[in-house]
Amino acid sequence: MEVTKGKETKIVLTKPFQLEAESDLEPSYRAPHLLHRLLSLLKNVRPGSDLTNFQLPPVFNFPKSQLQCYGESVYCTSSNLLSQCNSGQSPLDRFTSVVAWSISTTRPTSFGVAPYNSTLGETHHVSKGNLNVLVEQVSLNPPVSALHATDEKENIEMIWCQQPVPKFRGTSIEAQVHGKRLLKLQNHGETYEMNSPHLSIRILPVPGIDWVGNVNIRCPETVRVKDTNSGEVRVIYDAKEAISGLKTPIIKDVESVWPTESALVWSELSQAIMNKDWERAREAKQDVEERQRNMLRDRAMKGETWFPKNFRVSYSKDTWEWDCSPTHKWVPEAPIIAQ
């Protein structure tokens, strides 16, 4: 979806990742001979190398930034899993629903293509129903993204602080995702703490991509579960129901879109990728990267310290963890609407 803001500026939105193979981004945005190109790109990279600041050519990108992927994992669902978390009658019912919701945030992705590395201060602001979601790139080196989402009607709040650390393993790439996720059900006085799974990208012998690792979810306030060996089996999460039939977001108020919005910052590059115009894509990516370099250089020359607009950020040397606290209690309604 392409919308013009002003005379020249364009906002480009694309369909989210979902379950149906025919609707995935993979067939539309993969360049020819992708595996061969990927092996050529990594031939001089040593196993164990940190790929955090590794710059991919546009042929290895799909038309979204990392912030958009984080946001979509929260607001792009066909069923209202968050409401189910809140409506559970018992702590165990609510915990089970939170587990299902947590699983829903891990989405299908495509081998050989990755999102753009978000620019410093970039934001992604989208609403769906009463849920308002705001993501901001709060650090560039290391790359740290913060997410704040609120639903005033349900009295729900979530806060994420995430730092991906991709490393080359010779025949695979392992992207560990450090950081903490909080889901607060204010009506019940419950805060659920959880981590993120890691992404494993297999290059050889058979290309593929999977979410791996253990996700630990705990609620310090209420949940104590005892296995009674009842033998009861029930489905707590149906991916086909939750992440199928998803549509491209729409823009309700073009003039209210922030200049830092992902869909605006990367619009030229996204459009070029969708058109498979790789020369224009290369130029558009260079333009964004050059603007960021100039911004950082100007701040350094002036001795200015940059602060996130929507979060207070701190780092613990003892635990190696980032903490991101929202500056506002509620996320405002967004000009971009998820359908």
C-alpha positions in Angstrom: 0.0 0.0 0.0 1.4 3.4 -1.0 0.1 6.7 0.2 1.5 10.2 -0.6 2.1 12.6 2.2 2.6 16.1 0.9 3.8 16.6 -2.6 6.6 14.0 -2.8 6.9 12.0 0.4 5.4 8.5 0.3 4.3 6.1 3.0 4.6 2.4 2.0 2.9 -0.3 4.0 3.0 -4.1 3.2 1.1 -7.2 4.1 2.2 -8.8 7.4 3.8 -12.2 7.7 1.1 -14.9 8.2 0.5 -18.6 8.0 -0.8 -19.1 4.4 2.1 -19.9 2.0 0.4 -18.1 -0.8 0.3 -14.9 1.2 3.8 -15.0 2.6 6.3 -12.4 1.6 8.8 -15.1 0.4 7.6 -15.6 -3.2 7.4 -11.9 -4.0 10.6 -10.4 -2.7 13.3 -13.1 -3.2 15.9 -12.3 -5.7 17.1 -15.0 -8.2 19.8 -17.4 -7.1 19.4 -16.3 -3.5 21.4 -19.1 -1.9 24.4 -18.6 -4.2 24.3 -14.9 -3.5 24.2 -15.5 0.3 27.1 -17.9 0.2 29.1 -15.4 -1.8 28.3 -12.6 0.7 29.5 -14.7 3.7 32.5 -16.3 2.1 34.9 -14.0 3.9 33.1 -14.0 7.3 34.7 -16.2 10.0 32.6 -18.6 12.1 31.7 -17.0 15.4 31.7 -13.5 14.0 29.1 -11.0 15.3 26.8 -9.9 12.4 25.0 -7.1 14.3 26.5 -4.4 12.1 26.7 -6.4 8.9 25.1 -4.5 6.1 23.0 -6.6 3.7 22.4 -5.5 0.0 18.8 -4.8 -0.8 18.3 -8.2 -2.6 18.5 -9.8 0.9 15.8 -7.5 2.4 12.1 -7.8 2.5 10.2 -4.4 2.5 10.0 -3.9 6.3 12.2 -2.6 9.1 12.9 -4.6 12.2 10.6 -2.3 14.2 7.7 -3.1 11.9 8.3 -6.8 12.5 8.3 -6.3 16.3 5.1 -4.3 16.0 3.3 -6.7 13.7 3.9 -9.6 16.1 1.7 -7.7 18.6 -1.0 -6.1 16.6 -1.4 -8.5 13.6 -3.8 -11.2 14.8 -7.1 -12.5 13.5 -8.3 -13.4 17.0 -8.1 -11.2 20.1 -5.7 -13.3 22.2 -5.0 -10.4 24.5 -8.6 -10.1 25.5 -8.6 -13.8 26.3 -5.7 -13.3 28.6 -7.7 -10.7 30.5 -11.0 -12.6 30.6 -9.7 -15.8 32.2 -11.6 -16.7 35.4 -8.7 -18.2 37.2 -4.9 -17.5 37.4 -4.3 -20.8 35.5 -6.8 -19.9 32.8 -5.1 -16.5 32.4 -1.6 -18.0 32.4 -2.6 -20.5 29.7 -3.9 -17.7 27.6 -0.7 -15.7 28.1 1.3 -18.7 26.9 -0.8 -18.9 23.7 -0.4 -15.2 23.2 3.4 -15.5 23.6 3.5 -18.2 21.0 1.5 -16.0 18.6 4.3 -13.3 18.6 6.7 -15.7 16.8 5.8 -15.4 13.2 6.7 -17.3 10.0 9.6 -15.8 8.1 11.4 -16.5 4.9 14.9 -18.0 4.3 17.5 -15.6 2.9 15.8 -12.3 3.4 15.8 -10.1 6.5 14.3 -6.7 7.6 16.1 -3.4 7.4 18.3 -2.4 10.4 16.3 0.3 12.0 17.7 3.8 12.2 18.3 5.6 15.5 15.1 7.3 16.7 13.0 5.5 14.1 9.4 4.7 15.3 6.5 2.5 14.3 3.1 3.6 15.6 0.0 1.5 14.8 -3.5 1.0 16.4 -5.8 -2.0 16.1 -9.1 -1.6 17.9 -8.4 -0.3 21.4 -4.7 -1.5 21.2 -2.2 1.2 20.5 1.4 0.0 19.8 4.5 2.2 19.7 8.0 0.9 18.9 11.2 3.0 18.9 14.8 2.3 18.1 16.4 3.6 21.3 20.0 2.5 20.6 22.1 2.0 17.5 25.3 0.3 18.7 24.2 -2.1 20.1 20.9 -2.1 18.3 18.1 -2.0 21.0 14.4 -1.6 20.2 11.7 -0.7 22.8 8.0 -1.5 22.5 5.1 0.0 24.5 1.5 -1.1 23.9 -1.6 -0.3 25.8 -5.3 -1.1 25.7 -7.2 1.3 28.0 -10.5 -0.6 27.6 -8.9 -3.9 28.8 -6.5 -2.1 31.1 -3.6 -4.1 29.6 0.0 -2.9 29.1 3.1 -4.5 27.5 6.7 -3.3 27.6 9.5 -4.9 25.6 13.2 -4.2 25.4 15.0 -6.3 22.8 18.5 -6.6 21.4 19.2 -9.1 18.6 22.7 -10.5 18.4 23.2 -12.5 15.1 26.3 -14.7 14.9 27.7 -16.6 11.9 28.2 -20.3 12.7 29.8 -21.5 9.5 26.8 -23.3 8.0 24.1 -21.3 9.9 23.3 -18.0 11.5 22.0 -17.9 15.0 20.2 -14.7 16.0 19.9 -14.5 19.8 17.3 -12.0 21.1 18.3 -10.6 24.4 15.9 -8.6 26.6 12.7 -8.9 28.6 9.1 -8.8 27.7 6.4 -7.8 30.2 2.6 -8.2 29.9 0.6 -6.5 32.6 -3.0 -7.5 33.3 -3.8 -4.5 35.5 -7.3 -5.6 36.5 -5.9 -8.8 38.0 -2.7 -7.2 39.4 -0.6 -9.7 37.4 2.7 -9.1 35.5 3.9 -11.8 33.2 7.6 -11.8 32.5 9.0 -13.7 29.5 12.0 -13.8 27.2 12.1 -14.2 23.4 13.1 -17.3 21.4 16.1 -17.2 19.1 16.1 -17.4 15.3 18.1 -20.1 13.6 18.9 -19.7 9.9 20.3 -22.9 8.3 22.3 -22.3 5.1 23.7 -25.8 4.6 23.0 -28.7 3.9 19.3 -27.8 3.6 18.3 -24.1 3.8 15.7 -23.3 6.4 14.7 -21.1 9.3 13.2 -21.9 12.7 12.5 -20.3 16.0 14.5 -22.2 18.7 15.4 -22.1 22.4 13.4 -22.0 25.6 10.9 -19.4 26.5 10.3 -18.9 30.2 7.1 -17.3 31.4 6.5 -16.4 35.0 3.9 -14.5 37.0 5.3 -13.7 40.5 1.9 -12.6 41.8 -0.3 -15.6 41.3 0.4 -18.7 39.4 1.3 -22.0 41.1 0.5 -25.1 39.0 0.5 -28.7 40.1 0.4 -31.6 37.7 -2.5 -33.9 38.7 -2.0 -36.3 35.7 -5.6 -35.8 34.7 -4.8 -36.8 31.2 -6.8 -33.8 29.8 -5.5 -32.5 26.5 -6.6 -29.2 24.9 -5.4 -26.9 22.2 -4.3 -23.6 23.7 -3.1 -22.0 20.4 -4.3 -22.4 16.8 -1.8 -20.6 14.5 -4.2 -21.0 11.5 -6.9 -19.1 13.4 -4.6 -16.5 14.9 -2.3 -15.5 12.1 -4.3 -16.2 8.9 -6.2 -13.7 6.7 -4.1 -10.7 7.8 -4.4 -7.6 5.7 -2.2 -4.6 5.0 -2.6 -1.8 7.5 -4.3 1.4 6.3 -3.5 5.1 7.0 -6.3 7.0 8.6 -4.6 10.3 9.0 -1.6 10.9 6.6 -0.6 14.3 8.1 -0.3 12.8 11.6 2.3 10.2 10.6 5.6 11.1 12.3 8.7 11.8 10.2 10.4 9.0 12.1 7.7 6.4 11.1 9.3 3.2 9.6 6.9 3.1 6.7 8.0 6.6 5.8 11.7 6.4 6.5 12.1 3.3 4.3 9.3 4.0 1.7 11.5 4.4 -1.3 13.5 1.3 -0.6 10.4 -0.8 0.1 8.7 0.3 -3.1 11.9 -0.5 -5.1 12.1 -4.0 -3.6 8.4 -4.6 -4.4 9.1 -3.5 -8.0 12.3 -5.6 -8.0 14.2 -2.5 -9.1 17.4 -3.5 -7.5 19.5 -0.5 -8.7 16.9 1.9 -7.2 16.8 -0.2 -4.1 20.5 0.1 -3.7 20.4 3.9 -4.1 17.5 4.3 -1.7 19.2 2.2 1.0 22.3 4.3 0.6 20.3 7.5 1.0 18.8 6.4 4.3 22.2 5.2 5.6 23.9 8.4 4.5 21.3 10.6 6.3 21.9 8.6 9.5 25.6 9.0 9.2 25.3 12.8 8.7 22.9 13.0 11.7 25.3 11.2 13.9 28.3 13.2 12.7 26.5 16.5 13.3 25.5 15.5 16.8 29.1 14.4 17.6 30.5 17.7 16.3 28.1 19.7 18.4 28.6 17.5 21.5 24.9 16.7 21.7 23.6 13.6 23.5 20.7 11.9 21.9 17.8 10.7 24.0 14.8 8.5 22.9 11.6 10.4 22.5 9.2 7.8 24.1 11.4 5.8 26.5 13.8 6.2 29.4 16.6 3.8 28.8 19.3 2.3 31.2 21.8 -0.5 30.9 23.1 -2.8 33.7 26.7 -3.9 33.4 26.1 -6.5 36.0 23.3 -8.3 34.1 24.1 -7.1 30.6 20.4 -6.1 30.3 18.7 -3.0 28.9 15.7 -1.5 30.7 13.3 0.6 28.7 10.6 2.5 30.6 7.8 4.3 28.7 7.6 8.0 29.3 3.8 8.0 29.1 1.3 5.8 30.8 -0.9 5.2 27.7 0.1 5.0 24.0 -1.9 7.5 22.0 -4.1 6.4 19.1 -2.0 6.0 15.9 -2.6 7.4 12.4 -1.9 3.9 10.9 -4.6 1.3 11.5 -4.2 -2.5 11.4 -7.2 -4.2 9.8 
